[in-house]
Amino acid sequence: MIRLKKYGYLILLLAITACTERIEIKLDETYTRLVVNGKIMTDSTYQEITLSKTADYFYNQPVPMVVNAIVSVSDGQNQYLFRETEPGISGIYRSETAFPGRIGKTYTLNVELEQPISDHSTFTGNSFLPSVTQLDSIGYEYHPEYGEKGGYLLTVYAMEPGDETNFYMFNWYKNGVLMNDSLDNLSISDDQFINGNYIDGAAVTYVSNASSWEHLTAGDTVMIRMSAITKEYYNFLFEIQLSQFNIPLFSGPPANVSSNINNGGVGFFAAYSSSFATTIIK
């Protein structure tokens, strides 16, 4: 089932007229954790891993980055070293040498910290890199009734392999610019209803014409990247998106978001393969 990012507005009216009791909230760094955002992709030559720390909810400064770490990735045969793009500053680590992810390989991330986080100095995570079916083409459907100014459904056409349960992630680009670059607005899907069948124009994302960022006009080039991801990464993304819709107000996530980083680390180290197709808006 394809899960699309919903667009809309939830208006909450809070009438607080009689509450006068002062509530003290203690905030500290007791639960600081390492946050990993890393991926190995078949369509990239230089791979990147970002390391940061969790912060208090009311922390009003940039997310604290983890610098001066020793970072490497292994595929069981080769080990690739990563260097910080701006030593001691960025917290973004890029592979020293160019290497594309290889389908069928299991990649292991190793991180050694200069300063421990929650009494741990070493962290690991691993991910299998699955194969993706090739996109035949993509299309679009304009719906004037959607939203204030109408919108588009972007659709894909491809043969879905029926050998096992597969999981997909969809990114879309407008004129070469990635439009859904945050985890909570990605489109993800399993193949529950299409396993082994031809994907004949399935809608994978919605584009709002009311958004100055997304708005499409004639002549725009649209590209979709369809990526095969693991079940674990699919669950991670789904839980991230589910956590954005907490009810009642101020409640926490329904459960801790899963991670494949050990020693209490959060985030995810993923590996995936991708295929691409483009179209031009008429």
CORGI-V588108 format. One record per residue. RES is the residue in one letter. SS is DSSP state (A for helix, B for strand, O for the rest). PSI is psi as a letter, one per 30 degrees, with the letter a starting at -180 (none if undefined). OMEGA is omega in whole degrees, -180 to 180 (none if undefined). Layout:
BEGIN
RES|SS|PSI|OMEGA + RES|SS|PSI|OMEGA
END
This chain:
BEGIN
M|O|k|-179 + I|B|k|-179 + R|B|j|-177 + L|O|k|174 + K|O|k|-179 + K|O|k|177 + Y|O|k|179 + G|O|a|-177 + Y|O|k|176 + L|O|j|-177 + I|O|j|-178 + L|O|k|178 + L|O|j|-179 + L|O|j|178 + A|O|j|-178 + I|O|j|-174 + T|O|f|-172 + A|O|f|-176 + C|O|j|-179 + T|O|f|-178 + E|O|k|179 + R|O|k|-180 + I|O|k|179 + E|O|k|178 + I|O|j|178 + K|O|k|178 + L|O|k|176 + D|O|a|-177 + E|O|g|-178 + T|O|e|-173 + Y|O|g|177 + T|O|k|-180 + R|O|l|171 + L|B|k|177 + V|B|k|-179 + V|B|k|171 + N|B|j|-175 + G|B|k|180 + K|B|k|172 + I|B|k|-173 + M|B|k|179 + T|O|f|-176 + D|O|g|178 + S|O|k|176 + T|O|e|174 + Y|O|k|-177 + Q|O|l|-178 + E|B|k|175 + I|B|k|177 + T|B|k|180 + L|B|k|177 + S|B|a|178 + K|B|l|170 + T|O|l|-179 + A|O|l|176 + D|O|l|-176 + Y|O|e|-177 + F|O|g|178 + Y|O|j|-172 + N|O|g|178 + Q|O|l|177 + P|O|k|179 + V|O|k|180 + P|O|k|-179 + M|B|l|178 + V|O|j|-173 + V|O|l|175 + N|O|h|177 + A|O|l|173 + I|B|j|-173 + V|B|k|176 + S|B|l|178 + V|B|k|179 + S|B|k|175 + D|O|g|-179 + G|O|f|178 + Q|O|e|-177 + N|O|k|175 + Q|B|k|-178 + Y|B|k|179 + L|B|k|179 + F|B|k|179 + R|B|k|178 + E|B|k|-176 + T|O|e|172 + E|O|j|-173 + P|O|k|178 + G|O|g|-175 + I|O|e|-163 + S|O|e|-172 + G|O|g|177 + I|B|k|-175 + Y|B|k|-177 + R|B|k|-179 + S|B|k|179 + E|O|e|-179 + T|O|l|178 + A|O|k|174 + F|O|k|175 + P|O|k|174 + G|O|k|-178 + R|O|k|180 + I|O|k|179 + G|O|f|179 + K|O|l|171 + T|B|k|-177 + Y|B|k|-180 + T|B|k|178 + L|B|k|175 + N|B|k|-180 + V|B|k|174 + E|B|k|-175 + L|B|k|174 + E|B|e|177 + Q|B|k|-178 + P|B|l|173 + I|B|k|-177 + S|O|h|175 + D|O|g|178 + H|B|k|179 + S|B|f|180 + T|B|k|-180 + F|B|k|178 + T|B|l|174 + G|B|l|180 + N|B|l|-178 + S|B|k|176 + F|B|k|180 + L|O|j|-177 + P|O|l|179 + S|O|l|-179 + V|O|k|173 + T|O|l|-177 + Q|O|k|174 + L|B|k|173 + D|B|e|-179 + S|B|l|173 + I|B|l|179 + G|B|a|179 + Y|B|l|177 + E|B|k|179 + Y|B|k|180 + H|B|j|-179 + P|O|f|-177 + E|O|f|-178 + Y|O|j|175 + G|O|a|-176 + E|O|e|-175 + K|O|g|-179 + G|O|l|-180 + G|B|l|-177 + Y|B|k|165 + L|B|k|176 + L|B|k|-172 + T|B|l|-179 + V|B|l|179 + Y|B|k|-179 + A|B|l|175 + M|B|k|-178 + E|O|k|180 + P|O|k|-176 + G|O|g|-174 + D|O|e|-177 + E|O|l|176 + T|O|k|-179 + N|O|l|-178 + F|B|k|-173 + Y|B|l|174 + M|B|k|-177 + F|B|k|171 + N|B|k|176 + W|B|k|-175 + Y|B|k|173 + K|B|j|-180 + N|O|h|175 + G|O|f|-179 + V|B|k|177 + L|B|k|-174 + M|O|e|178 + N|O|i|-172 + D|O|g|178 + S|O|l|-174 + L|A|e|-174 + D|A|f|176 + N|A|g|172 + L|O|l|171 + S|B|k|-180 + I|B|l|-175 + S|B|k|163 + D|B|a|-178 + D|O|h|-176 + Q|O|e|-175 + F|O|g|-177 + I|O|g|-174 + N|O|j|177 + G|O|g|-178 + N|O|l|178 + Y|B|k|177 + I|B|j|-170 + D|B|i|176 + G|B|h|177 + A|B|k|178 + A|B|k|-176 + V|B|f|175 + T|B|l|180 + Y|B|k|180 + V|B|k|-177 + S|B|k|176 + N|O|f|177 + A|O|f|180 + S|O|k|178 + S|O|f|179 + W|O|e|-174 + E|O|f|-171 + H|O|k|179 + L|O|k|177 + T|O|l|-179 + A|O|k|-180 + G|O|f|178 + D|O|k|175 + T|B|k|180 + V|B|k|176 + M|B|k|174 + I|B|k|172 + R|B|j|176 + M|B|k|-177 + S|B|k|173 + A|B|k|-178 + I|B|l|179 + T|O|l|177 + K|A|e|-179 + E|A|e|180 + Y|A|e|175 + Y|A|e|180 + N|A|e|178 + F|A|e|-179 + L|A|e|180 + F|A|e|179 + E|A|e|175 + I|A|e|-178 + Q|A|e|179 + L|A|e|-177 + S|O|f|179 + Q|O|f|-175 + F|O|i|-178 + N|O|k|175 + I|O|k|8 + P|O|l|-179 + L|O|k|178 + F|O|g|176 + S|O|l|177 + G|O|l|176 + P|O|l|-179 + P|O|f|176 + A|O|l|177 + N|O|k|178 + V|O|k|-177 + S|O|l|179 + S|O|l|174 + N|O|g|176 + I|O|k|-176 + N|O|a|177 + N|O|h|175 + G|O|g|177 + G|O|l|178 + V|B|l|-173 + G|B|a|-175 + F|B|k|171 + F|B|j|-172 + A|B|l|173 + A|B|k|-180 + Y|B|l|177 + S|B|l|-174 + S|B|l|169 + S|B|l|-171 + F|B|l|170 + A|B|l|-177 + T|B|l|173 + T|B|l|179 + I|B|k|180 + I|O|k|-178 + K|O|none|none
END
